[in-house]
Amino acid sequence: MDFDAVVIGAGHNGLVAANLLGDAGWRVLVLEAADEPGGSVRSAEVTAPGFVTDLYSSSYPLAVASPVLKGLQLERHGLKWRHAPDVLAHVLPDGRGVTLSPDIERTMASVAQFDSRDGEAWRAMHDQWLTARDPLLEALLRPFPPVRAAGKLVAATGSAEALRLARMLTLSARVLAEERFAGEGARLLLNGNAMHADAGIDNAGSGVFAWLLAMVAQELGFPTPEGGAGELTRALVARLKSVGGQVECGRRVTEILIARGTAVGVRDHEGNAIRALKAVLADVPAPQLYTDLVGPQHLPSRLVQDLQRFRWDPATVKVNWALSAPIPWTAKEGATAGVVHLGGDMDMMSGASTDMALGRVPRNPFLLLGQTTTADPTRSPAGTESAWAYTHVPQGQRWTKDRVTRFADKIQQVVEKHAPGFADRIIARHVQGPDDFTATVNGGTAIIAQQLVFRPTPGLGRADTPVDRLFLAGSSAHPGGGVHGAPGGNAARAAVARAKWGDAYKSVVGVAHRLVF
């Protein structure tokens, strides 16, 4: 059977793209190599019966902020968001902690314990966010270049403030925090969010990641789907089916069929050809798309060369626990937070980033820990806790099962240091090493050199590829990783525009590609 569009990959971006094409009246088929949809948005009982674990991503501040996902109205298809009493806490080895609460007065009081001036400074930063929020998110998440959104941003903030926001794009998270705050608490909240976004705290441009994530958290929290991350995927699939789309799992695409420079369909692992009358959209990492599914013979030589400089995310080690009771934090701030940052002070976070840059496993790793039952009581039996923690390690190293186990023990010891008695509450644990994350990477590093028009390689910063009617719909495309659906949404919009404007669209994009490649 022919389809208007074939989407490769049923990660959340592929499902978002398919939904939007279904809304446009297209007949859409999504092909997923794995046995179930979702990509990095999945959950399962892997520790003990009755304990639901989010296998990869877990809390989704950008999902509730994203105009793309909001527009899908997934709540009509069963999605429910749950929140912990507090959004996140950053706890220190000496027993102190700082809280980011949905109640801004509570956040202000928490950071003011470290310096009395920082409460009002935090409010001022949040006021700045509220002024810029809507046009800024539109500029960040919609197709590049964001001409209309940029105009709205200047109109909302004024040219002087817009210029200062532009300057902030260049700052490291450390410098931004030092400019805005006097005390350690607010600085830790901001820089912990830079680490959370995998941007580091000393890298140029990491400040905007810290600011964006912290301010979205202040306004909207770090929500998680009731019942597990997989419920977000389930809602996307249910919505897609309601508009006539199809999802077929266990069906790996091995080739994109190209005729005279145009994508016309795909071939699966069994040799079946599926024709795509209007578009092929790929929710896969850019190197996989261009190298494995398209092939260098169909691509500009400069793009092939640029792909050799494509940079991946760091590798990940993650530990999931079923606990008989909540974690006994020394810092009281940890008890009510859905997410806890365990990264020590600023120098320890810098040290972890430096170790990573030098290809060393951090001596003092920065941990992100999720208390999912604290946020969503359906995740485990009453009185217990389903929790996880992960940290990053350098890419390209060999991780045997024994090495992963020993490193998981180290992660557990870090938690125990902040919460004496933690180990005694462990019913069961499940460990994921770097090899378990190879299929769910974040589409490439988030450093500024691989963002905007540099994502995935220097180009247009759009979903369009040099192959006509082939669109990059995954997190390797602008605006990158995170569960917000923007790459999928942008690819769907581009596919609809190509179908609507025909050869005129093809000609303009073709000229642009010839200029950059």
GIRA-V190446 format. One record per backbone hydrogen bond with DSSP energy under -1.0 kcal/mol. CO is the residue of the C=O (numbers start at 0). NH is the residue of the N-H. E is the energy in kcal/mol with one decimal. If there is no record, write none. Layout:
BEGIN
co:CO nh:NH e:E
co:CO nh:NH e:E
END
This chain:
BEGIN
co:2 nh:276 e:-3.1
co:3 nh:277 e:-2.7
co:3 nh:278 e:-1.7
co:4 nh:28 e:-2.0
co:5 nh:280 e:-2.5
co:6 nh:30 e:-2.7
co:7 nh:282 e:-3.2
co:9 nh:37 e:-2.8
co:10 nh:14 e:-2.3
co:11 nh:15 e:-2.3
co:12 nh:16 e:-2.6
co:13 nh:17 e:-2.3
co:14 nh:18 e:-2.3
co:15 nh:19 e:-2.3
co:16 nh:20 e:-2.2
co:17 nh:21 e:-2.4
co:18 nh:22 e:-2.3
co:19 nh:23 e:-1.1
co:20 nh:25 e:-2.4
co:21 nh:24 e:-1.6
co:26 nh:3 e:-1.4
co:26 nh:4 e:-1.9
co:27 nh:245 e:-2.0
co:28 nh:6 e:-3.0
co:29 nh:247 e:-2.8
co:30 nh:8 e:-3.3
co:31 nh:250 e:-2.8
co:33 nh:249 e:-3.0
co:37 nh:40 e:-2.3
co:39 nh:56 e:-2.2
co:41 nh:54 e:-1.8
co:43 nh:45 e:-1.1
co:43 nh:52 e:-2.9
co:47 nh:50 e:-2.1
co:52 nh:43 e:-2.2
co:59 nh:63 e:-1.2
co:61 nh:65 e:-1.9
co:65 nh:69 e:-2.2
co:66 nh:70 e:-1.4
co:68 nh:71 e:-1.1
co:69 nh:72 e:-1.3
co:72 nh:75 e:-1.7
co:73 nh:76 e:-2.0
co:73 nh:78 e:-1.7
co:74 nh:77 e:-1.4
co:79 nh:225 e:-3.4
co:81 nh:223 e:-2.1
co:85 nh:337 e:-1.9
co:86 nh:338 e:-1.3
co:87 nh:99 e:-2.9
co:88 nh:340 e:-3.1
co:89 nh:97 e:-1.8
co:91 nh:94 e:-2.0
co:95 nh:91 e:-2.9
co:97 nh:89 e:-2.2
co:99 nh:86 e:-1.3
co:99 nh:87 e:-1.7
co:102 nh:106 e:-1.8
co:103 nh:107 e:-2.9
co:104 nh:108 e:-2.2
co:105 nh:109 e:-1.9
co:106 nh:110 e:-2.5
co:107 nh:111 e:-2.0
co:110 nh:113 e:-1.4
co:110 nh:114 e:-1.2
co:114 nh:117 e:-1.8
co:116 nh:120 e:-1.3
co:117 nh:121 e:-2.2
co:118 nh:122 e:-1.9
co:119 nh:123 e:-2.4
co:120 nh:124 e:-1.9
co:121 nh:125 e:-2.1
co:122 nh:126 e:-2.7
co:123 nh:127 e:-2.1
co:124 nh:128 e:-1.9
co:125 nh:129 e:-2.5
co:126 nh:130 e:-1.8
co:127 nh:131 e:-1.7
co:128 nh:132 e:-2.1
co:131 nh:135 e:-2.4
co:132 nh:136 e:-3.0
co:133 nh:137 e:-2.1
co:134 nh:138 e:-2.4
co:135 nh:139 e:-2.6
co:136 nh:140 e:-2.5
co:137 nh:141 e:-1.7
co:144 nh:146 e:-1.8
co:145 nh:149 e:-2.7
co:146 nh:150 e:-1.9
co:147 nh:151 e:-2.1
co:148 nh:152 e:-2.3
co:149 nh:153 e:-2.2
co:150 nh:154 e:-2.2
co:151 nh:155 e:-2.3
co:152 nh:156 e:-2.3
co:153 nh:157 e:-2.6
co:157 nh:161 e:-2.4
co:158 nh:162 e:-2.1
co:159 nh:163 e:-1.5
co:160 nh:164 e:-2.4
co:161 nh:165 e:-2.2
co:162 nh:166 e:-1.8
co:163 nh:167 e:-1.8
co:164 nh:168 e:-1.1
co:166 nh:169 e:-1.8
co:170 nh:206 e:-2.5
co:171 nh:175 e:-2.5
co:172 nh:176 e:-2.5
co:173 nh:177 e:-2.3
co:174 nh:178 e:-2.2
co:175 nh:179 e:-1.8
co:176 nh:180 e:-2.6
co:182 nh:186 e:-1.2
co:183 nh:187 e:-2.6
co:184 nh:188 e:-2.1
co:185 nh:189 e:-2.3
co:186 nh:190 e:-2.7
co:187 nh:191 e:-2.8
co:188 nh:192 e:-1.3
co:189 nh:193 e:-1.2
co:190 nh:194 e:-2.1
co:191 nh:195 e:-2.3
co:192 nh:196 e:-1.7
co:193 nh:198 e:-2.6
co:194 nh:197 e:-1.7
co:200 nh:173 e:-2.6
co:202 nh:205 e:-1.9
co:205 nh:209 e:-2.0
co:206 nh:210 e:-2.8
co:207 nh:211 e:-2.7
co:208 nh:212 e:-2.4
co:209 nh:213 e:-2.3
co:210 nh:214 e:-2.5
co:211 nh:215 e:-2.4
co:212 nh:216 e:-2.1
co:213 nh:217 e:-2.1
co:214 nh:218 e:-2.1
co:215 nh:219 e:-3.5
co:216 nh:220 e:-1.5
co:222 nh:59 e:-3.2
co:223 nh:81 e:-2.6
co:224 nh:227 e:-2.0
co:227 nh:230 e:-2.0
co:228 nh:231 e:-1.7
co:229 nh:233 e:-2.6
co:230 nh:234 e:-2.0
co:231 nh:235 e:-1.9
co:232 nh:236 e:-2.6
co:233 nh:237 e:-2.6
co:234 nh:238 e:-2.5
co:235 nh:239 e:-2.2
co:236 nh:240 e:-2.4
co:237 nh:241 e:-1.6
co:239 nh:242 e:-1.0
co:239 nh:244 e:-2.6
co:240 nh:243 e:-1.6
co:245 nh:29 e:-2.7
co:247 nh:31 e:-2.6
co:251 nh:268 e:-1.9
co:254 nh:266 e:-2.6
co:256 nh:263 e:-2.8
co:256 nh:264 e:-1.0
co:258 nh:261 e:-1.3
co:260 nh:467 e:-1.9
co:261 nh:258 e:-2.7
co:263 nh:275 e:-2.6
co:264 nh:256 e:-2.3
co:265 nh:273 e:-2.9
co:266 nh:253 e:-2.7
co:266 nh:254 e:-1.4
co:267 nh:270 e:-2.2
co:271 nh:267 e:-2.4
co:273 nh:265 e:-2.2
co:274 nh:2 e:-2.2
co:278 nh:5 e:-1.6
co:279 nh:470 e:-2.4
co:280 nh:7 e:-3.2
co:281 nh:283 e:-1.0
co:281 nh:472 e:-2.6
co:284 nh:288 e:-2.3
co:285 nh:289 e:-2.8
co:286 nh:290 e:-2.5
co:287 nh:291 e:-1.3
co:287 nh:292 e:-1.6
co:288 nh:293 e:-1.6
co:289 nh:294 e:-2.4
co:292 nh:255 e:-2.7
co:294 nh:297 e:-1.9
co:295 nh:298 e:-1.9
co:299 nh:303 e:-1.8
co:300 nh:304 e:-2.2
co:301 nh:305 e:-2.5
co:302 nh:306 e:-2.1
co:304 nh:307 e:-1.1
co:305 nh:308 e:-1.9
co:306 nh:309 e:-1.4
co:310 nh:444 e:-2.1
co:314 nh:392 e:-2.1
co:316 nh:390 e:-2.0
co:317 nh:431 e:-3.1
co:318 nh:388 e:-2.2
co:319 nh:429 e:-2.5
co:320 nh:386 e:-2.0
co:321 nh:426 e:-3.4
co:321 nh:427 e:-1.3
co:322 nh:384 e:-1.7
co:326 nh:328 e:-1.8
co:330 nh:333 e:-1.9
co:331 nh:334 e:-1.2
co:335 nh:85 e:-2.7
co:337 nh:370 e:-2.7
co:338 nh:88 e:-1.8
co:339 nh:368 e:-2.7
co:340 nh:90 e:-2.0
co:341 nh:366 e:-2.6
co:344 nh:348 e:-1.9
co:345 nh:349 e:-2.4
co:346 nh:350 e:-2.5
co:347 nh:351 e:-2.2
co:348 nh:352 e:-2.1
co:349 nh:353 e:-2.7
co:350 nh:354 e:-2.6
co:351 nh:355 e:-2.0
co:352 nh:356 e:-2.3
co:353 nh:357 e:-1.8
co:354 nh:359 e:-3.3
co:355 nh:358 e:-1.5
co:366 nh:341 e:-2.7
co:367 nh:389 e:-2.1
co:368 nh:339 e:-3.0
co:369 nh:387 e:-1.8
co:370 nh:374 e:-1.3
co:371 nh:375 e:-2.8
co:375 nh:378 e:-2.2
co:378 nh:51 e:-3.0
co:380 nh:383 e:-2.1
co:384 nh:322 e:-2.8
co:385 nh:371 e:-1.5
co:386 nh:320 e:-3.5
co:387 nh:369 e:-2.5
co:388 nh:318 e:-3.1
co:389 nh:367 e:-2.2
co:390 nh:316 e:-2.3
co:392 nh:314 e:-2.1
co:399 nh:403 e:-2.5
co:400 nh:404 e:-2.2
co:401 nh:405 e:-2.4
co:402 nh:406 e:-2.2
co:403 nh:407 e:-2.4
co:404 nh:408 e:-2.0
co:405 nh:409 e:-1.5
co:406 nh:410 e:-2.2
co:407 nh:411 e:-2.3
co:408 nh:412 e:-1.9
co:409 nh:413 e:-1.9
co:410 nh:414 e:-1.9
co:411 nh:415 e:-2.4
co:412 nh:416 e:-2.0
co:413 nh:417 e:-1.2
co:414 nh:418 e:-1.5
co:417 nh:329 e:-2.6
co:418 nh:421 e:-2.0
co:421 nh:424 e:-1.9
co:422 nh:425 e:-1.4
co:424 nh:323 e:-3.1
co:427 nh:321 e:-2.7
co:429 nh:319 e:-3.1
co:431 nh:317 e:-2.9
co:432 nh:435 e:-1.8
co:433 nh:436 e:-1.5
co:436 nh:439 e:-1.3
co:446 nh:449 e:-2.3
co:447 nh:450 e:-1.3
co:450 nh:453 e:-2.4
co:451 nh:454 e:-1.6
co:452 nh:458 e:-2.8
co:462 nh:471 e:-2.7
co:466 nh:469 e:-1.7
co:467 nh:262 e:-2.9
co:468 nh:279 e:-2.4
co:469 nh:464 e:-1.3
co:470 nh:281 e:-2.8
co:473 nh:476 e:-2.0
co:476 nh:479 e:-2.1
co:481 nh:483 e:-1.4
co:484 nh:488 e:-2.6
co:485 nh:489 e:-3.2
co:486 nh:490 e:-2.1
co:487 nh:491 e:-2.1
co:488 nh:492 e:-2.2
co:489 nh:493 e:-2.3
co:490 nh:494 e:-2.5
co:491 nh:495 e:-2.4
co:492 nh:496 e:-2.3
co:493 nh:497 e:-2.6
co:494 nh:498 e:-2.0
co:495 nh:499 e:-2.3
co:496 nh:500 e:-2.8
co:497 nh:501 e:-1.5
co:500 nh:503 e:-1.4
co:501 nh:505 e:-2.1
co:502 nh:506 e:-2.6
co:503 nh:507 e:-2.1
co:504 nh:508 e:-2.5
co:505 nh:509 e:-2.2
co:506 nh:510 e:-2.4
co:507 nh:511 e:-2.1
co:508 nh:512 e:-2.5
co:509 nh:513 e:-2.1
co:510 nh:514 e:-1.8
co:511 nh:515 e:-1.6
co:512 nh:516 e:-2.4
END
